[in-house]
Amino acid sequence: SLYPQEVSLTNCDKEPIHILGKIQSHGYLLACDPASYKITYCSENIDQLFNKNVEEILGSQITDLLTNLTAEILKTVDSSEKMSPEQLHINGVSYLLIAHINEGNLVIEIEPFENPRDPFKYQDQLSEVVAKLNSVTDEQKMCDITADLIKDFFDYDRVMIYRFDENWDGIVVSEAREGHLESWLGLRYPASDIPQQARKLFLRQGVRIIADVKSEPVSIQALSGDECDNPIDLSISETRASSPIHIEYLENMNVGATLTAAIISKGNLWGLIACHHYSPKLVNYYQRQSCKFLTQVFSSQLVLSKANVLLQKVNRAAVLRSKLVEKISKDWNIHKGLTKGEATMLDITEATGAAVMLDDRIATVGKTPSEEEICGLVMLLKQGKEDLIVTANLSERHKVSDSLKFYASGVLCLFLSAAKKNALIWFKPEKIETVTWAGNPEKPVAVDENQRISPRKSFDKWSVEQSGKSDPWYDYEIAAAKALKENISEIILEKYEEVKELNI
Ligand code: BLA
């Protein structure tokens, strides 16, 4: 590792971001015991709303402070849900009051409620959006439409659809931005930019804003003494201040405000809608809920379309496989049946080349290495324990020739029996790709002389050539190959039985 042990990147995973004891300065926070109504926490700026200071408020009754509302709040808020917000007017200013219960505290947050929109008109627009999203099935189109819609609706300078890969690195797959901004489409960001506890919290919260990156967060005071000794859990709070590391990250990007919404597919974080504004920006609670709703519509549409595409592929592979079996059962020429004519073994996967090795004879279809090289490859693959080999990076497993790397960086190989004389093999070619990261991915953090970790300063494009890798093998391809192997084994067995009978 480039860094000393104590400041390894995993430290970022340890920051307890849900109990940092601060809120963003546009909001106000009060918390009380739900049974006694005694106020146990409040934010230091609370005196701006009520003509009382922190000392007077802590320990007093919430029912004395929010006289009209408290009964309502306490009636409606239950232990899991957030109460629907109440509008408040204090000194001629409109606010929204949002309450929830978490870890034994009734948490009340108050935030400014500026330029409320006509709720009916808004509803109409939302319905239009849902209809629009429902009408597309292509994943990329869906992302593009969603990015445009969110930009239209909430007017951030830049809206990105950000997708996580299997290592939690991320890529900007769609973008809507103001014309003068540089495009970030296709840029990658390392997993450490969003550590795992942040992703986890995020999955729970769904949508979140940072209204003003430059504003100083406001501390929370506790009745019990030092808040740090008995911190309040802000996991589902609306106004929770962000980790200073993330704030520094956004400052390094010159971002002034953000909105982030979780794209969830079957309970997992698929990606984010990441919105950036280059000055402060506060979207109110109702707007955030709309954004959450839109993101949910997008997420479910995404899951549906993925399931449909998969189903179509699975069906197609099954139909082709039965054609193959039918063909082979006619003349029992497995080599020819699998590699010649209209349907071949190539068609049940997305591979570009395939080979069958049977009775010491090879037949190929599509773009493959030479027969000699295929033999050599099978000798290599045979050495392992498995009778199914799946790799999208052959040169990572074996030292291979340039030609093998070129035609067969991706290999899906099934041995037909334990003796490993006979095999079905599919190939995918090497896909040389230039991957562009936002900053050097090897150095996602800087460490100062006090061993303090900070995010990287530069997000300048950093290109890396990626070689030796093919497209991945999808589960449906592996399943189709396995099913074909079963079919072929049965055919061989039948053939053997019949030959035996003829001999008698
Ligand atoms: C949080 N980092 C985040 C979040 C995003 C990113 C979206 C969640 C923000 C939120 O909840 O409001 C990262 N934002 C991005 C990326 C893009 C973007 C990749 O717009 C791309 C366009 N961050 C670092 C390093 C550390 C780190 C090195 O870069 C740790 C040492 C930490 N990021 C970090 C933490 C959080 C975070 C702790 C949680 C912030 C919080 O919710 O308090």
Boltz pocket constraint, residues with backbone or C-beta under 6 A from the ligand:
constraints:
  - pocket:
      binder: B
      contacts: [[A, 9], [A, 11], [A, 12], [A, 13], [A, 15], [A, 17], [A, 160], [A, 162], [A, 170], [A, 189], [A, 190], [A, 192], [A, 193], [A, 194], [A, 195], [A, 198], [A, 202], [A, 208], [A, 209], [A, 210], [A, 241], [A, 242], [A, 243], [A, 245], [A, 246], [A, 249], [A, 258], [A, 260], [A, 272], [A, 274], [A, 444], [A, 445], [A, 453], [A, 454], [A, 455], [A, 456]]
      max_distance: 6.0
